[in-house]
Amino acid sequence: MTLGPIQLTLYGKPDCGLCDELKAMLAELQSDRAFVLREQNILEDPAAYERYRSWIPVLEIEGGLLLYPPHSWEKLRSVLATSSRPLNDA
């Protein structure tokens, strides 16, 4: 079975050092596991702001798994390795 890219959503805001660190870790892991990263600025979404303002950066893995800080390279690698989205080989 071939695994397709999984969808990730990073909830953060501009000028967030922790958000930048998380993006750098994810960039390093891109060669290990294909994913598509979507960034959601919580300042532009009142619901996301209310939900995540004290927790950013929050990473949502396709399927609803939420990862809250502190983030580590090992934890991200493990979660990405066990996340699967099969491609249709037809």
ROSE-4610 file (N, C-alpha, C; in Angstrom, 1 decimal, always signed):
// ROSE-4610
residu = [M/M/M/T/T/T/L/L/L/G/G/G/P/P/P/I/I/I/Q/Q/Q/L/L/L/T/T/T/L/L/L/Y/Y/Y/G/G/G/K/K/K/P/P/P/D/D/D/C/C/C/G/G/G/L/L/L/C/C/C/D/D/D/E/E/E/L/L/L/K/K/K/A/A/A/M/M/M/L/L/L/A/A/A/E/E/E/L/L/L/Q/Q/Q/S/S/S/D/D/D/R/R/R/A/A/A/F/F/F/V/V/V/L/L/L/R/R/R/E/E/E/Q/Q/Q/N/N/N/I/I/I/L/L/L/E/E/E/D/D/D/P/P/P/A/A/A/A/A/A/Y/Y/Y/E/E/E/R/R/R/Y/Y/Y/R/R/R/S/S/S/W/W/W/I/I/I/P/P/P/V/V/V/L/L/L/E/E/E/I/I/I/E/E/E/G/G/G/G/G/G/L/L/L/L/L/L/L/L/L/Y/Y/Y/P/P/P/P/P/P/H/H/H/S/S/S/W/W/W/E/E/E/K/K/K/L/L/L/R/R/R/S/S/S/V/V/V/L/L/L/A/A/A/T/T/T/S/S/S/S/S/S/R/R/R/P/P/P/L/L/L/N/N/N/D/D/D/A/A/A]
num = [1/1/1/2/2/2/3/3/3/4/4/4/5/5/5/6/6/6/7/7/7/8/8/8/9/9/9/10/10/10/11/11/11/12/12/12/13/13/13/14/14/14/15/15/15/16/16/16/17/17/17/18/18/18/19/19/19/20/20/20/21/21/21/22/22/22/23/23/23/24/24/24/25/25/25/26/26/26/27/27/27/28/28/28/29/29/29/30/30/30/31/31/31/32/32/32/33/33/33/34/34/34/35/35/35/36/36/36/37/37/37/38/38/38/39/39/39/40/40/40/41/41/41/42/42/42/43/43/43/44/44/44/45/45/45/46/46/46/47/47/47/48/48/48/49/49/49/50/50/50/51/51/51/52/52/52/53/53/53/54/54/54/55/55/55/56/56/56/57/57/57/58/58/58/59/59/59/60/60/60/61/61/61/62/62/62/63/63/63/64/64/64/65/65/65/66/66/66/67/67/67/68/68/68/69/69/69/70/70/70/71/71/71/72/72/72/73/73/73/74/74/74/75/75/75/76/76/76/77/77/77/78/78/78/79/79/79/80/80/80/81/81/81/82/82/82/83/83/83/84/84/84/85/85/85/86/86/86/87/87/87/88/88/88/89/89/89/90/90/90]
x = [+0.8/+0.0/+0.9/+0.6/+1.3/+0.6/+1.4/+0.8/+0.9/-0.3/-0.3/+0.0/+0.1/+0.4/-0.7/-0.4/-1.5/-1.6/-2.7/-3.0/-2.7/-1.9/-1.6/-2.1/-2.6/-3.0/-2.3/-1.5/-0.8/-1.6/-2.1/-2.8/-1.7/-1.6/-0.6/-0.9/+0.1/-0.1/+1.2/+1.2/+2.4/+3.3/+4.6/+5.6/+5.6/+5.4/+5.3/+6.6/+7.5/+8.8/+8.6/+7.6/+7.4/+6.8/+5.9/+5.3/+6.4/+7.4/+8.5/+9.4/+9.6/+10.3/+9.6/+8.3/+7.5/+7.6/+7.5/+7.6/+8.9/+10.0/+11.3/+11.5/+10.9/+10.9/+10.2/+9.0/+8.2/+9.0/+9.7/+10.4/+11.5/+12.1/+13.1/+12.5/+11.2/+10.6/+9.9/+9.8/+9.1/+9.7/+10.9/+11.5/+11.2/+10.8/+10.4/+9.0/+8.1/+6.7/+6.0/+5.4/+4.8/+3.6/+3.5/+2.4/+2.2/+1.0/+0.6/+0.3/+1.0/+0.9/+0.0/-1.0/-1.9/-1.7/-1.5/-1.3/-2.6/-3.1/-4.3/-3.9/-4.0/-3.8/-5.0/-4.7/-5.9/-6.4/-5.6/-6.1/-7.2/-7.3/-8.2/-9.5/-9.5/-10.6/-11.0/-12.1/-12.5/-12.6/-13.2/-13.3/-12.0/-11.1/-9.8/-9.0/-9.2/-8.5/-9.0/-10.3/-10.9/-10.4/-10.3/-9.9/-8.4/-7.5/-6.1/-5.2/-5.8/-4.9/-3.9/-4.2/-3.2/-2.3/-2.5/-1.8/-0.9/-0.9/-0.2/+1.3/+1.9/+1.3/+0.7/-0.5/-1.2/-1.2/-0.8/-0.8/-1.9/-2.7/-3.8/-3.4/-3.4/-3.1/-4.4/-4.4/-5.6/-6.3/-7.6/-8.3/-8.7/-8.1/-8.6/-7.6/-6.5/-5.5/-4.9/-4.9/-4.3/-3.0/-2.0/-0.7/-0.5/-0.4/-0.2/+1.3/+1.8/+3.2/+3.4/+4.6/+5.8/+5.9/+6.4/+6.6/+8.1/+8.3/+9.6/+9.7/+11.0/+11.2/+10.8/+11.2/+10.9/+9.4/+8.6/+7.2/+6.5/+6.9/+6.4/+6.7/+8.0/+8.4/+7.5/+7.3/+6.5/+5.1/+4.5/+3.1/+3.0/+3.9/+3.8/+4.0/+4.9/+5.2/+4.0/+3.2/+2.1/+0.8/+0.8/-0.4/-0.4/-1.5/-1.6/-2.8/-2.6/-3.6/-3.3/-3.9/-3.6/-4.0/-3.2/-3.5/-4.3/-5.2/-5.8/-4.9/-4.5/-3.6/-4.3/-5.6/-6.3/-6.1]
y = [-1.2/+0.0/+1.2/+2.2/+3.4/+4.5/+5.2/+6.2/+7.6/+8.3/+9.6/+10.6/+11.9/+12.9/+13.1/+13.4/+13.6/+15.2/+15.6/+17.0/+17.4/+18.5/+19.0/+20.5/+20.9/+22.3/+22.8/+23.9/+24.5/+25.8/+25.8/+26.9/+27.8/+29.0/+29.9/+31.3/+32.2/+33.6/+34.2/+35.3/+35.9/+36.3/+36.3/+36.7/+35.8/+34.5/+33.5/+32.7/+32.8/+32.1/+30.6/+30.2/+28.7/+28.2/+28.9/+28.5/+28.3/+29.2/+29.1/+27.9/+27.6/+26.4/+25.1/+25.1/+23.9/+23.8/+24.9/+24.8/+24.3/+24.7/+24.2/+22.7/+22.3/+20.8/+20.0/+20.6/+19.9/+19.9/+20.9/+21.0/+19.9/+19.6/+18.6/+17.2/+17.0/+15.7/+15.5/+16.5/+16.4/+15.2/+15.0/+13.9/+12.5/+12.4/+11.2/+10.8/+11.7/+11.5/+12.6/+12.3/+13.4/+14.0/+15.3/+15.9/+17.3/+17.8/+19.1/+19.9/+21.0/+21.9/+23.1/+23.3/+24.5/+25.3/+26.6/+27.4/+28.2/+28.2/+28.9/+30.0/+31.2/+32.4/+32.5/+32.3/+32.3/+33.7/+34.7/+36.1/+36.4/+35.6/+35.8/+34.9/+34.1/+33.2/+33.2/+33.9/+34.1/+32.7/+31.7/+30.4/+29.8/+29.8/+29.3/+30.1/+31.4/+32.2/+31.8/+31.7/+31.3/+29.9/+29.0/+27.6/+27.5/+28.2/+27.9/+29.0/+30.1/+31.3/+31.1/+30.2/+30.0/+28.8/+28.1/+26.9/+26.9/+27.9/+27.9/+27.6/+27.0/+26.4/+25.0/+24.9/+23.6/+23.0/+21.7/+21.0/+20.0/+20.1/+19.2/+18.2/+16.9/+15.9/+15.5/+15.2/+14.8/+13.7/+13.8/+12.8/+13.4/+14.5/+15.2/+15.1/+14.4/+14.4/+15.8/+16.3/+17.6/+17.4/+18.1/+18.0/+19.4/+19.5/+20.7/+20.8/+22.1/+22.2/+21.6/+21.3/+21.5/+20.4/+20.8/+19.9/+19.5/+18.2/+17.7/+17.0/+17.0/+16.4/+14.9/+14.2/+12.8/+12.5/+13.3/+13.2/+13.4/+14.4/+14.7/+13.6/+13.1/+12.0/+10.8/+10.5/+9.3/+9.4/+10.6/+10.8/+10.7/+11.4/+11.3/+9.9/+9.2/+7.8/+6.9/+7.1/+6.3/+6.7/+7.9/+8.5/+7.9/+7.5/+6.9/+7.4/+7.6/+7.9/+7.2/+6.1/+5.3/+6.0/+5.8/+6.3/+5.2/+5.6/+4.6/+4.2/+3.0/+2.5/+2.1/+2.4/+2.0/+3.0]
z = [+0.0/+0.0/+0.0/-0.9/-0.9/-0.1/+0.7/+1.5/+0.8/+0.8/+0.2/+1.3/+0.9/+1.8/+2.8/+4.0/+5.0/+5.1/+5.6/+5.8/+7.2/+7.4/+8.7/+8.7/+9.8/+10.0/+11.2/+11.0/+12.1/+12.5/+13.8/+14.3/+15.0/+14.5/+15.1/+14.8/+14.9/+14.5/+14.0/+13.4/+12.9/+14.0/+13.8/+14.7/+16.0/+15.7/+16.8/+16.7/+17.6/+17.5/+17.7/+18.5/+18.7/+17.4/+16.7/+15.5/+14.4/+14.4/+13.4/+13.7/+15.0/+15.4/+14.9/+15.1/+14.7/+13.2/+12.5/+11.0/+10.5/+11.2/+10.9/+11.2/+12.3/+12.6/+11.5/+11.1/+10.1/+8.8/+8.4/+7.2/+7.1/+8.3/+8.4/+8.2/+8.6/+8.5/+7.2/+6.3/+5.1/+4.2/+4.3/+3.5/+4.1/+5.4/+6.0/+5.7/+5.6/+5.5/+4.7/+3.6/+2.8/+3.5/+3.5/+4.1/+3.4/+3.6/+3.1/+4.4/+4.5/+5.7/+5.4/+6.1/+6.0/+7.3/+7.1/+8.3/+8.5/+9.7/+10.1/+11.1/+10.7/+11.6/+12.5/+13.8/+14.8/+14.9/+14.6/+14.7/+13.6/+12.6/+11.5/+11.7/+12.7/+13.0/+14.4/+14.8/+16.2/+16.9/+16.3/+16.9/+17.2/+16.3/+16.5/+17.6/+17.6/+18.6/+20.0/+20.2/+21.5/+21.9/+20.9/+21.3/+21.5/+20.8/+20.8/+21.3/+21.7/+22.0/+23.0/+24.0/+25.1/+24.8/+23.6/+23.4/+22.1/+21.3/+20.1/+20.3/+19.3/+18.1/+18.4/+17.8/+17.9/+16.5/+16.4/+15.1/+15.1/+14.0/+13.8/+12.7/+13.0/+12.1/+11.4/+10.1/+9.5/+10.3/+10.4/+11.3/+12.6/+13.0/+14.2/+15.4/+15.2/+16.3/+16.5/+17.7/+18.0/+18.9/+18.4/+19.2/+19.8/+21.1/+21.8/+22.2/+22.4/+22.9/+24.3/+24.6/+23.8/+22.7/+21.6/+20.5/+20.4/+20.1/+19.9/+18.6/+18.1/+16.8/+16.9/+18.0/+18.1/+18.1/+18.8/+18.9/+17.5/+16.8/+15.5/+14.5/+14.6/+13.7/+14.0/+15.2/+15.6/+15.1/+15.3/+14.9/+13.4/+12.7/+11.2/+10.7/+11.3/+10.8/+11.0/+12.0/+12.3/+11.6/+11.1/+10.4/+9.0/+8.5/+7.2/+6.4/+5.2/+4.2/+2.9/+2.7/+1.5/+0.3/-0.8/-2.1/-2.8/-3.7/-4.5/-5.6/-5.7/-6.7/-8.0/-8.1/-9.3/-10.4]
